[in-house]
């Protein structure tokens, strides 16, 4: 990505300092109309002329910190040729490390980053297919040297620099969602996040539809992984809890919790591993959900007025081994081969992770967790091979990561595109760990 050149004036100084900023921002494209596009992690590399230090302090400056408030221009061009729709998005502040050292000579360099650049209201949505273009706009920098106090620099880009493009596509046809979940209440088998005493019931927008799930699960003992892919149907419940502080600070957003129930289609996965480090073993397993899954989104405001999003998914599945082969020879595992008890899945996501979960269930994002695989039972015909599978596969803390696509399909869903494709962030399914 190319640098953007800004002209910056510090305080009341008339000097126009030309600085270069390389801005990197992750923009998740939903590839569907009607879905919010919000920026993810935002980072900056800033190069300033040494002359700017004279406007910051009359003393030597050997360290510097910065708080940057960027703005980005957005324009949408519909495929049908309508005029672009201009818009300016103000993002969260980006901070540099405190007391970043300043070299004794030459240009002044700073780095700054935030994991979650977009605020709740700063999103771009398109009602028809087209392309949204995001360009650099004005920004302000609060620069703090060791002496002299903080000074504000107002910066304007010298040229229009494209930061990102997001394509909105129309709905696909011929692909259907699974049936909506039958559950009407949360599954009582799972722990539900606590509700503060100031909570009151409140409405939740209806959401019923499906999302594509794609990811991987690593088998710790085998040092390898298998791909996981499924369709999940989800619906909102009748309400959520909204905490109203007794004396809320002006402009803050109350804590809220949104509850959903979900059902996944059975998942089949096949993987080939080196059992005990040298025996090639291929197995095909089927994961079937037991009861409804509970999905909770908790959105809380902080003292600086920003939001923190946490996502919790609790589900239970049975694992059945459908077929297996060792060193190329098929093994009859029998009709009842599987784990001796169901597996509890606890997946978590939110803004504190990299990559972060997106802003709500409708948009989706990355969920991750650690799964304990129980011992196997009922495996084999004529000879019990349950202990062999237990020894090679069962164990604690097996990593799982799933990317949930945008909700689609029926009432309350942001798009009719079903199912939206998703990509796996990080390690690919089936890859061995180095």
C-alpha positions in Angstrom: 0.0 0.0 0.0 1.4 3.4 -0.9 2.0 6.3 1.5 -0.4 9.2 1.9 1.3 12.6 2.2 -0.4 15.0 4.6 0.2 18.7 5.2 0.1 19.3 9.0 0.0 22.5 11.1 0.7 22.3 14.8 -1.4 24.5 17.0 -1.3 28.2 15.8 2.0 27.7 13.9 1.8 28.7 10.2 4.4 26.1 9.2 3.0 23.4 7.0 4.9 20.1 7.7 4.7 17.5 5.1 4.4 14.0 6.7 4.0 10.6 5.2 1.6 8.0 6.7 1.3 4.4 5.6 -2.2 3.4 6.8 -3.1 -0.3 6.8 -6.7 -1.3 7.6 -8.5 -4.6 7.3 -11.9 -4.4 5.7 -14.1 -7.5 5.8 -16.1 -7.7 2.6 -19.4 -9.5 3.1 -19.9 -9.8 -0.7 -23.6 -9.2 -0.2 -25.8 -6.2 -0.3 -27.4 -4.9 2.9 -24.6 -5.9 5.2 -22.6 -3.4 7.2 -18.9 -3.1 6.3 -16.8 -2.0 9.3 -13.0 -1.5 9.5 -11.0 -4.0 11.5 -7.5 -3.5 12.8 -5.9 -0.2 11.9 -2.2 0.5 12.0 0.0 3.4 10.9 3.6 4.1 10.2 4.3 7.8 10.4 7.3 9.7 9.1 7.6 13.4 10.1 10.3 16.0 9.2 12.5 16.9 12.1 11.4 20.5 11.8 8.0 19.6 13.5 9.8 19.2 16.8 10.4 22.9 17.0 6.6 23.5 17.0 6.2 20.9 19.8 8.7 22.1 22.4 11.5 24.6 22.9 13.5 21.9 24.7 15.3 18.9 23.0 12.8 16.1 22.3 14.1 12.6 22.8 10.8 10.8 23.0 7.3 11.3 21.7 3.8 9.8 21.9 0.8 10.3 19.7 -2.9 9.9 19.6 -4.3 10.0 16.1 -8.0 10.4 15.1 -8.3 9.5 11.4 -11.2 10.0 9.1 -11.8 8.1 5.9 -13.9 9.2 3.0 -16.2 6.6 1.5 -18.0 6.6 -1.9 -20.3 4.0 -3.3 -20.7 3.4 -7.1 -23.7 1.2 -8.0 -23.3 -1.3 -10.8 -26.3 0.3 -12.5 -24.4 3.5 -13.0 -25.9 5.7 -10.3 -23.9 8.7 -8.9 -21.5 7.8 -6.1 -22.8 8.3 -2.6 -20.2 10.3 -0.6 -19.7 9.7 3.1 -17.0 10.4 5.8 -16.3 7.8 8.5 -14.7 8.8 11.8 -12.8 5.9 13.4 -11.5 5.2 16.8 -8.3 6.9 18.0 -5.1 5.2 17.2 -2.3 5.4 19.7 1.5 5.0 19.6 3.5 3.4 22.4 4.1 5.9 25.2 7.5 7.7 25.0 8.5 6.3 21.7 12.2 7.2 21.2 13.2 10.0 18.8 16.5 9.6 16.9 19.2 12.2 17.5 19.1 13.2 13.9 17.0 12.6 10.8 13.3 12.1 10.3 11.0 11.4 13.2 9.3 8.0 13.0 6.3 6.7 14.9 4.1 3.6 14.8 0.5 3.5 16.0 -2.2 0.8 16.0 -5.5 -0.3 17.3 -7.2 -3.7 17.1 -10.7 -2.3 16.5 -10.8 0.8 14.4 -14.5 1.0 13.7 -17.1 2.2 16.1 -20.7 1.0 16.2 -22.1 3.8 14.1 -19.3 4.0 11.6 -20.3 1.4 9.0 -21.0 1.4 5.3 -23.9 -0.4 3.8 -25.1 -0.8 0.2 -28.7 -1.6 -0.8 -27.7 -2.5 -4.3 -24.7 -4.3 -5.9 -21.7 -2.0 -6.5 -18.3 -1.0 -5.2 -17.4 1.1 -2.2 -14.1 3.0 -2.3 -12.5 4.2 0.9 -10.0 7.1 0.7 -7.8 8.9 3.2 -9.4 12.1 4.6 -8.4 14.6 7.3 -6.9 13.5 10.6 -5.7 15.1 13.8 -2.7 14.1 15.9 -2.2 15.0 19.5 1.6 14.9 19.9 3.1 14.8 23.4 6.9 15.5 24.0 8.6 15.1 27.4 8.3 18.8 28.1 5.9 21.6 26.9 2.7 19.7 27.0 0.6 18.1 24.3 0.1 19.9 20.9 -2.6 19.2 18.3 -1.6 18.9 14.6 -4.3 19.2 12.0 -3.5 17.3 8.9 -5.0 17.3 5.4 -4.0 14.8 2.6 -2.3 16.4 -0.4 -3.8 13.8 -2.8 -6.6 11.3 -2.8 -5.2 7.9 -1.8 -7.4 4.8 -2.0 -7.2 2.8 1.2 -9.6 -0.1 0.4 -12.3 -1.2 -2.0 -15.2 -3.5 -1.0 -17.4 -5.2 -3.6 -21.1 -5.7 -2.8 -22.6 -8.5 -4.9 -26.2 -9.4 -5.5 -27.9 -12.5 -4.0 -27.2 -16.0 -5.3 -30.2 -18.2 -6.1 -30.9 -21.9 -5.8 -29.2 -22.4 -2.4 -31.4 -22.9 0.7 -30.9 -22.6 4.4 -31.5 -25.5 6.8 -34.8 -25.3 8.9 -34.9 -22.7 11.6 -34.1 -24.0 15.1 -37.1 -25.5 16.9 -35.9 -24.3 20.4 -37.8 -21.4 21.9 -35.6 -21.0 25.1 -31.9 -21.2 25.8 -30.5 -24.6 26.4 -30.4 -25.1 30.2 -27.4 -27.4 30.0 -25.1 -24.5 29.5 -24.1 -21.7 31.8 -25.6 -18.4 30.8 -23.7 -15.1 31.3 -24.8 -13.2 34.4 -27.1 -10.2 34.2 -26.3 -7.2 36.4 -29.0 -6.2 38.9 -29.8 -3.1 36.9 -30.8 -5.0 33.8 -34.2 -4.7 32.3 -35.8 -6.7 29.4 -35.5 -5.1 26.0 -36.3 -5.8 22.4 -33.9 -7.6 20.1 -34.3 -7.4 16.3 -35.6 -10.6 14.8 -32.9 -12.7 13.2 -33.6 -16.1 11.5 -31.5 -17.5 8.8 -28.3 -19.5 8.3 -24.6 -19.0 8.1 -21.8 -21.0 6.7 -19.1 -22.2 9.0 -15.6 -23.1 7.8 -12.5 -23.8 9.8 -10.2 -26.4 11.3 -9.6 -28.5 14.3 -6.1 -29.6 15.3 -5.6 -33.0 17.0 -3.0 -32.3 19.6 -1.6 -35.8 19.9 -1.3 -36.2 16.2 0.2 -32.7 15.5 -2.2 -32.4 12.5 -5.6 -31.0 11.7 -8.8 -31.6 9.8 -11.1 -29.2 8.1 -14.5 -28.4 9.5 -17.4 -27.1 7.3 -21.1 -26.9 8.0 -24.3 -24.8 7.7 -25.7 -23.4 10.9 -29.3 -22.2 11.3 -29.9 -19.5 14.0 -32.7 -17.4 15.4 -33.0 -14.7 18.0 -35.0 -15.2 21.2 -37.8 -12.9 22.4 -35.6 -10.4 24.1 -32.3 -9.5 25.6 -31.1 -7.8 28.8 -30.0 -4.2 28.7 -28.2 -2.7 31.7 -29.1 0.9 32.4 -26.5 2.5 34.7 -28.0 4.5 37.6 -25.9 7.5 36.7 -24.7 6.9 33.1 -21.9 9.2 31.8 -23.0 11.4 28.9 -22.7 9.7 25.6 -22.0 6.2 26.9 -23.7 3.1 25.5 -25.3 0.7 28.1 -24.2 -2.8 28.6 -26.3 -5.3 26.6 -26.6 -9.0 26.0 -28.3 -10.6 23.0 -29.2 -14.3 23.1 -29.7 -16.7 20.2 -30.2 -20.4 19.7 -28.6 -22.3 16.8 -28.5 -25.7 15.2 -25.7 -27.1 13.0 -26.1 -29.6 10.2 -24.1 -32.8 10.9 -20.4 -32.3 10.0 -18.3 -35.0 8.3 -14.6 -34.7 8.3 -11.9 -36.9 6.9 -8.2 -36.7 7.9 -5.0 -38.7 7.4 -2.5 -38.7 10.2 0.7 -40.5 11.3 -0.6 -42.4 14.4 2.2 -42.8 16.9 4.4 -40.8 14.6 4.8 -43.4 11.8 1.6 -45.3 11.0 -0.6 -43.6 8.3 -4.2 -43.7 9.6 -7.2 -42.3 7.8 -10.5 -41.7 9.6 -13.9 -40.2 8.7 -15.9 -38.9 11.6 -19.4 -37.3 11.9 -20.2 -34.7 14.4 -23.9 -34.3 15.3 -25.3 -31.6 17.6 -27.2 -32.6 20.7 -29.9 -30.1 21.6 -29.7 -26.4 20.8 -26.6 -24.3 20.9 -26.6 -21.1 23.0 -25.1 -18.0 21.4 -24.5 -14.8 23.4 -23.2 -11.4 22.3 -22.2 -9.1 25.1 -21.6 -5.5 24.2 -20.3 -3.3 27.0 -19.2 0.4 27.1 -15.9 1.4 28.8 -14.9 4.5 30.7 -13.6 6.2 27.5 -16.9 5.6 25.7 -15.7 2.8 23.4 -17.3 -0.6 23.1 -16.0 -4.1 23.8 -17.7 -7.0 22.0 -17.6 -10.6 23.4 -19.1 -13.6 21.7 -19.8 -17.0 23.4 -21.1 -20.1 21.7 -21.8 -23.2 23.8 -22.8 -26.4 22.1 -22.6 -30.2 22.6 -21.9 -32.8 19.9 -21.5 -36.5 19.5 -18.5 -37.8 17.5 -19.0 -41.1 15.6 -16.3 -42.8 13.6 -17.8 -43.9 10.2 -14.8 -45.6 8.7 -11.0 -46.0 9.2 -8.0 -47.5 7.6 -4.5 -48.1 8.9 -1.6 -48.2 6.5 -4.0 -48.5 3.6 -6.0 -51.4 5.1 -9.6 -50.8 5.9 -10.7 -51.5 9.4 -14.3 -52.4 10.3 -15.1 -50.0 13.1 -18.7 -51.2 13.5 -21.9 -49.2 13.7 -21.5 -47.8 17.2 -17.9 -46.5 17.2 -17.6 -43.1 18.8 -16.7 -41.1 21.9 -18.0 -42.6 25.1 -19.7 -39.3 25.9 -20.6 -36.1 24.0 -18.1 -33.3 23.4 -18.7 -29.9 24.9 -17.8 -27.0 22.5 -17.0 -23.6 24.0 -16.1 -21.2 21.2 -15.2 -17.6 21.9 -14.7 -14.5 19.8 -14.7 -10.7 20.2 -12.8 -7.5 19.5 -9.8 -8.6 21.7 -8.8 -11.3 19.2 -6.8 -11.1 16.0 -8.6 -11.3 13.7 -11.5 -9.8 15.7 -15.1 -11.1 15.5 -17.2 -8.6 13.5 -19.8 -6.3 15.1 -22.7 -8.7 15.5 -24.0 -12.1 14.7 -25.5 -11.0 11.4 -22.0 -10.2 10.0 -20.1 -13.1 11.6 -16.4 -13.5 12.3 -13.8 -15.8 13.8 -14.6 -18.1 16.8 -12.0 -20.2 18.6 -11.6 -22.5 21.5 -10.0 -25.6 23.0 -11.9 -29.0 22.9 -11.4 -32.1 25.0 -11.9 -35.3 23.1 -13.2 -38.1 25.4 -12.2 -41.8 25.2 -13.7 -43.9 22.4 -16.1 -46.9 23.0 -17.9 -49.5 20.9 -15.2 -49.5 18.1 -14.4 -52.7 16.2 -16.0 -55.9 15.0 -14.6 -59.1 16.6 -11.7 -57.0 18.1 -12.2 -53.9 20.3 -10.0 -51.1 18.9 -11.5 -48.4 21.1 -8.3 -48.2 23.2 -6.2 -47.7 20.0 -8.3 -44.7 19.0 -8.3 -43.4 22.6 -4.5 -43.6 22.8 -4.0 -41.9 19.4 -6.7 -39.2 19.4 -8.4 -38.6 22.8 -7.0 -35.8 24.9 -7.4 -32.3 26.3 -7.0 -28.8 24.8 -7.3 -29.6 21.0 -7.5 -26.3 19.1 -10.5 -25.4 17.0 -11.1 -22.3 14.9 -14.2 -21.5 12.9 -15.1 -18.6 10.7 -18.8 -17.8 10.7 -20.1 -16.2 7.5 -22.7 -13.5 7.4 -26.3 -14.6 8.3 -28.5 -14.9 5.2 -31.7 -16.3 4.0 -34.9 -15.4 5.9 -36.5 -12.9 8.1 -34.1 -10.5 9.8 -31.1 -11.6 7.8 -29.0 -8.9 6.1 -28.8 -10.7 2.7 -30.5 -13.4 0.6 -27.1 -14.7 -0.5 -27.0 -18.3 0.9 -24.7 -19.4 2.0 -22.0 -16.6 1.9 -18.5 -18.0 1.3 -16.0 -17.6 4.2 -12.3 -17.9 4.3 -10.1 -19.4 7.1 -7.8 -16.9 8.8 -4.5 -18.2 10.1 -3.4 -21.8 9.5 -5.2 -23.8 6.9 -7.1 -26.9 7.7 -5.1 -30.1 7.5 -1.7 -28.3 7.8 0.9 -29.7 10.1 2.3 -27.4 12.8 5.9 -26.5 12.4 
